[in-house]
């Protein structure tokens, strides 16, 4: 399930207290907060003891230790809660929203409570939460309504406990049950790769206050026909015509079954259809026929000679000038293990430098406005000296270079460039030590 469904752009996820970016531990300790936590909203605002709610706010402290405390307060009574999943943006740890999936204690009585986050002695503003009698999970909205086998499904609703089972019955009578985590008001699951075509029914089972409960049922359709790819053009990185960008999608399921993925770009009478670099890829070139300004985009997929409907359209901005590479992270790999990760995301708290040894592998991840990473030029530069490195492609977003064995010790700037694209010097230099 994509975190985009929560309404926040999250670049790091924390589960069971382990903070990662992708699967990589974050090496740099975060800078201390100077302001207390600030709560923005709880969803849903009505819940039950033992259930989970999604809390959104600033500086909640989910990115560091010790873990923040969850407090429920009512008429002088304080009850401690807990949280499971959490997420935050690396771009600005102080002023970008953070998320917590907060579990309500079984000890909460019915009535109105105030939820407060205590981060190392600094307390947030309170938000009110109405706690009711134990009740079964409530399923409100299921998306998408049509899925290919192996695709993900998300459900919005309420009264989801931290531990629950999702039961799905397929058209052939096959029933699957699986444990799932929750973001408070959202749960998700993946359909099996061999799921039969036809209508499927989903329910959520929970055990609350010692009672077994079952939610209402929702249905969806499983199909092997090609499905439209729901894209979010306003979230895509803007580039000049002829450069490459990445589709932002609501669900990547249709990509996995696609044999050809097409996007229509429309500007007035200008209409161009482009295919992604591979059927299952989100990497696509903005057609050269377009000009600077707003374009309307929609997408479709092909399978076994059949084509899906076009998706709903959205607007995308084509830039007047070429954009450069935008690197979010660099990981330093040594002897097959990751030694450090350097965060370069715009607005993030940057290190002054990062240290490497000869022979280390540097893995760069970010937005690459070129078809293939190998077309990039990677140059190490220092005081009238330079070394040109050849990048090795990892995927559409990542490439790797090796620190040369004959590189002189010192502070080296990293410059990335390509034909027809402005060069960029990364904001954190590399320090080579003996």
KABELHU-V635665 format. One record per residue. N is the residue number from 0. RES is the residue in one letter. SS is DSSP state (alpha for helix, beta for strand, coil for the rest). PSI is psi in whole degrees, 0 to 359 (NA if undefined). NEAR is the number of other C-alpha atoms within 12 Angstrom. Layout:
N RES SS PSI NEAR
N RES SS PSI NEAR
This chain:
0 X coil 132 28
1 X coil 141 30
2 X alpha 347 28
3 X alpha 335 23
4 X alpha 340 25
5 X alpha 348 32
6 X coil 4 22
7 X coil 148 24
8 X coil 102 23
9 X coil 131 29
10 X coil 356 33
11 X beta 142 35
12 X beta 139 33
13 X beta 124 34
14 X beta 129 25
15 X coil 35 19
16 X coil 1 23
17 X beta 117 24
18 X beta 129 31
19 X beta 160 28
20 X beta 110 29
21 X coil 240 19
22 X coil 19 16
23 X beta 128 26
24 X beta 140 25
25 X coil 122 28
26 X coil 321 23
27 X coil 129 25
28 X coil 138 20
29 X coil 153 24
30 X coil 147 18
31 X coil 147 17
32 X coil 147 24
33 X coil 350 15
34 X coil 154 21
35 X coil 168 25
36 X coil 151 35
37 X beta 120 31
38 X beta 137 31
39 X beta 311 26
40 X beta 159 25
41 X beta 139 32
42 X beta 125 34
43 X coil 164 31
44 X coil 350 27
45 X beta 130 33
46 X beta 191 41
47 X beta 158 38
48 X coil 136 38
49 X coil 349 39
50 X beta 178 48
51 X beta 141 45
52 X beta 154 47
53 X beta 126 46
54 X beta 131 46
55 X beta 138 39
56 X beta 185 36
57 X beta 143 34
58 X coil 43 40
59 X coil 339 46
60 X coil 14 45
61 X coil 350 48
62 X coil 6 43
63 X coil 173 28
64 X coil 152 18
65 X coil 156 15
66 X coil 144 25
67 X coil 157 32
68 X beta 144 31
69 X beta 123 39
70 X beta 137 33
71 X beta 125 37
72 X beta 136 30
73 X beta 116 24
74 X coil 47 11
75 X coil 351 10
76 X beta 131 15
77 X beta 124 20
78 X beta 130 25
79 X beta 137 26
80 X coil 199 32
81 X beta 170 34
82 X beta 154 39
83 X beta 260 36
84 X beta 148 35
85 X beta 162 44
86 X beta 155 46
87 X beta 162 40
88 X coil 136 36
89 X coil 347 35
90 X coil 321 24
91 X coil 99 28
92 X coil 340 38
93 X coil 332 29
94 X coil 12 23
95 X coil 144 27
96 X coil 145 35
97 X beta 154 41
98 X beta 147 48
99 X beta 137 48
100 X beta 99 41
101 X beta 129 45
102 X beta 127 42
103 X coil 133 44
104 X coil 147 33
105 X coil 346 28
106 X coil 358 23
107 X coil 128 33
108 X coil 166 26
109 X coil 145 22
110 X beta 188 20
111 X beta 129 24
112 X beta 158 32
113 X beta 132 32
114 X beta 131 42
115 X beta 140 39
116 X beta 126 40
117 X beta 114 29
118 X beta 99 30
119 X coil 43 24
120 X coil 346 18
121 X beta 124 21
122 X beta 146 25
123 X coil 173 30
124 X coil 151 25
125 X coil 149 26
126 X beta 139 30
127 X beta 147 26
128 X beta 128 34
129 X beta 121 28
130 X beta 127 33
131 X beta 185 23
132 X coil 153 23
133 X coil 135 33
134 X coil 163 30
135 X coil 154 32
136 X coil 147 40
137 X beta 124 35
138 X beta 124 30
139 X beta 304 25
140 X beta 133 23
141 X beta 133 29
142 X beta 142 32
143 X coil 165 34
144 X coil 335 26
145 X beta 132 32
146 X beta 152 42
147 X coil 153 40
148 X coil 140 32
149 X coil 356 25
150 X coil 161 34
151 X beta 153 31
152 X beta 138 39
153 X beta 148 40
154 X beta 128 39
155 X beta 144 31
156 X beta 212 37
157 X beta 166 36
158 X coil 35 49
159 X beta 121 51
160 X beta 168 49
161 X coil 327 40
162 X coil 124 26
163 X beta 167 33
164 X beta 136 29
165 X beta 121 37
166 X beta 126 30
167 X beta 127 34
168 X beta 123 29
169 X coil 174 28
170 X coil 332 20
171 X coil 8 17
172 X coil 351 15
173 X coil 134 20
174 X beta 132 20
175 X beta 146 23
176 X beta 133 22
177 X beta 144 23
178 X beta 148 21
179 X beta 151 27
180 X coil 173 34
181 X beta 155 42
182 X coil 20 47
183 X coil 298 45
184 X coil 8 41
185 X beta 135 41
186 X beta 160 47
187 X beta 163 39
188 X beta 166 34
189 X beta 138 34
190 X coil 149 38
191 X coil 152 26
192 X coil 341 19
193 X coil 19 17
194 X coil 135 28
195 X coil 153 24
196 X coil 149 26
197 X beta 185 24
198 X beta 136 24
199 X beta 149 34
200 X beta 135 31
201 X beta 139 40
202 X beta 158 37
203 X beta 128 43
204 X beta 138 32
205 X beta 163 33
206 X beta 111 26
207 X beta 132 30
208 X coil 37 22
209 X coil 7 12
210 X beta 137 14
211 X beta 130 18
212 X beta 152 23
213 X beta 136 26
214 X coil 174 29
215 X coil 168 23
216 X coil 145 25
217 X beta 155 29
218 X beta 155 29
219 X beta 168 31
220 X beta 131 31
221 X beta 133 37
222 X coil 150 31
223 X coil 4 30
224 X coil 154 27
225 X coil 142 34
226 X coil 148 39
227 X coil 145 38
228 X coil 113 45
229 X coil 110 35
230 X beta 158 36
231 X coil 77 29
232 X alpha 328 34
233 X alpha 344 22
234 X alpha 353 20
235 X coil 150 26
236 X coil 130 31
237 X coil 133 37
238 X coil 171 37
239 X beta 155 33
240 X coil 134 34
241 X coil 340 29
242 X coil 172 35
243 X beta 145 37
244 X beta 189 42
245 X beta 134 34
246 X coil 135 39
247 X coil 126 30
248 X beta 153 32
249 X coil 319 31
250 X coil 134 34
251 X coil 1 33
252 X alpha 309 40
253 X alpha 334 44
254 X alpha 320 42
255 X alpha 331 29
256 X alpha 354 33
257 X coil 141 34
258 X coil 348 27
259 X beta 130 33
260 X beta 123 42
261 X beta 147 43
262 X beta 131 42
263 X beta 127 35
264 X beta 126 36
265 X beta 127 29
266 X beta 97 23
267 X coil 240 13
268 X coil 350 12
269 X beta 121 17
270 X beta 126 21
271 X beta 138 26
272 X beta 125 27
273 X beta 148 33
274 X beta 148 32
275 X coil 162 31
276 X coil 330 27
277 X coil 155 24
278 X coil 324 28
279 X coil 13 26
280 X coil 153 32
281 X coil 4 41
282 X beta 124 35
283 X beta 148 39
284 X beta 132 37
285 X coil 123 45
286 X coil 142 31
287 X coil 340 20
288 X coil 346 22
289 X coil 162 32
290 X coil 171 28
291 X coil 137 22
292 X beta 193 21
293 X beta 135 25
294 X beta 154 34
295 X beta 130 31
296 X beta 144 36
297 X beta 161 36
298 X beta 160 42
299 X beta 165 37
300 X beta 158 42
301 X beta 147 30
302 X beta 129 26
303 X coil 41 14
304 X coil 358 12
305 X beta 149 18
306 X beta 144 25
307 X coil 172 30
308 X coil 162 22
309 X coil 146 24
310 X coil 170 28
311 X coil 150 21
312 X coil 159 24
313 X beta 166 27
314 X beta 147 23
315 X beta 141 35
316 X beta 124 29
317 X beta 128 36
318 X beta 154 23
319 X coil 337 17
320 X coil 159 19
321 X coil 145 29
322 X coil 160 30
323 X coil 176 33
324 X coil 142 39
325 X beta 103 34
326 X beta 130 30
327 X beta 318 32
328 X beta 152 39
329 X beta 128 42
330 X beta 140 40
331 X beta 115 35
332 X beta 132 27
333 X beta 126 21
334 X coil 41 13
335 X coil 1 12
336 X beta 152 16
337 X beta 122 22
338 X beta 326 25
339 X beta 153 29
340 X beta 132 37
341 X beta 124 41
342 X beta 124 42
343 X coil 9 31
344 X coil 143 29
345 X coil 130 20
346 X coil 358 17
347 X coil 167 24
348 X coil 110 25
349 X coil 146 27
350 X coil 162 26
351 X coil 333 18
352 X beta 168 26
353 X beta 145 33
354 X beta 141 30
355 X beta 167 35
356 X coil 159 27
357 X coil 138 26
358 X coil 352 21
359 X coil 147 29
360 X beta 133 30
361 X beta 121 40
362 X beta 121 34
363 X beta 135 39
364 X beta 134 31
365 X beta 205 30
366 X beta 119 34
367 X coil 109 40
368 X coil 34 41
369 X coil 162 39
370 X coil 313 30
371 X coil 140 28
372 X alpha 332 33
373 X alpha 346 26
374 X alpha 354 23
375 X coil 153 34
376 X beta 125 33
377 X beta 119 33
378 X beta 130 30
379 X beta 128 34
380 X beta 136 25
381 X beta 118 22
382 X coil 71 12
383 X coil 13 9
384 X beta 149 16
385 X beta 151 19
386 X beta 128 25
387 X beta 126 22
388 X beta 149 28
389 X coil 118 22
390 X coil 145 28
391 X beta 122 24
392 X beta 138 23
393 X beta 309 18
394 X beta 192 24
395 X coil 342 30
396 X coil 349 32
397 X beta 151 31
398 X beta 166 34
399 X beta 143 29
400 X beta 160 35
401 X beta 137 31
402 X coil 123 35
403 X coil 146 23
404 X coil 338 18
405 X coil 14 13
406 X coil 135 28
407 X coil 146 24
408 X coil 152 20
409 X beta 187 23
410 X beta 123 24
411 X beta 131 31
412 X beta 148 29
413 X beta 120 33
414 X beta 129 30
415 X beta 135 37
416 X beta 170 31
417 X beta 163 27
418 X coil 132 20
419 X coil 14 20
420 X beta 137 26
421 X beta 143 20
422 X beta 159 22
423 X beta 134 23
424 X beta 122 25
425 X coil 144 35
426 X coil 346 29
427 X coil 115 29
428 X beta 167 27
429 X beta 130 36
430 X beta 112 26
431 X beta 124 26
432 X coil 158 20
433 X coil NA 14
